Amino acid sequence: MATREELLADEDRRVRQLRTVVHLALSTIAQTDMPLADAQAMVAAVRGAALRLFPGKDLAFDLIYLPRFHRLLTERYGAVPLGGWTTN
């Protein structure tokens, strides 16, 4: 059985990993000329990675990170519907 410190260290590692993935995806979308469909697929892939790191935290991702992605995609591509970004 893992100690409390080991569990916290593992969670910290997963949080850092998620932050890195989100930052890289946001940067890639902002700095490249990828089509909207590819950007939306990237958002769905990041959401999938987040749910693998933190199973059952769909709502947390949707509340914390999805608005950032939506804001960026709206800036880059104009009005973008939220549908189709989930991996479910």
N, C-alpha and C positions, 0 to 999 in steps of 0.2 A: 504494500500500500504506500502510495506517495505521501510525503509529508506536506503540510500546509505550504511551506516555503517552495517546495518543488512544484506544487500546483499553481502557485502564484507566478513563479518563474515561467512555467509553461504558458499561462495565460498572457503574460507580458510579451513573450515571444510571438504568440499568435496575433496579438494586437499590433505589434511592430510589423509583422508580415502583412497584415491587412492594410495598414496605413501605406506601406510601400507599394502594394498592388494598386490601391486606389490612386495614389499620387502618380504612379507611372501611367495609368490609364487616362487620368485627367490631362496629364502633360502630352501624351500621345495624341489625344483627340484635339487638344488646343493647338498643337504645333504641326500637325500634318493635314494634308488635303484629302483625308479619307472620306468616302461616301457616307451618308447618313446611316445606311443599313449596316455598314461595318462598325460605325461608332455605337450603334444600338446593340450590335452583337457583342461588342467589347463590354458594354455596361452589363449585359446579361452574364457574360463570363466572369466579370468581377463579382457580381452578386452570387454566382455559383461558388466561387472561391471563398467568399465570405461565409456562406452557409456550410461549406465543408469545414472551415476553421471554427465556426460557431453554430453548430446545428440548432435549428429551431429559433434562430434569431432573425427571422424574415422581417418582422416589424421594425426591429432596431435598425437594420440596414436601410429599410425604406424611409425611416424617419431621419437618419443621420446622413447617409451618403447619397441616396437617390435625389434629394433636392439639389445637391451640388452638381450631379451629372445632368439633371434636367436644365439647370441654369446655364451650364456650359453649352449643352446642345442647342438650347434656344438662342444663345448668343451666336453660335456658329452657323446654324441651319434655319433659323426662324422658328416659328411655332412648331413644337414637336409634341405629339401625344405621349403620355406615359405608358400606354399599353405596349406589350411585346418585350418588355425588358426583364421579365421574370424567367427563371429557369424551371418553374413548376409546370 
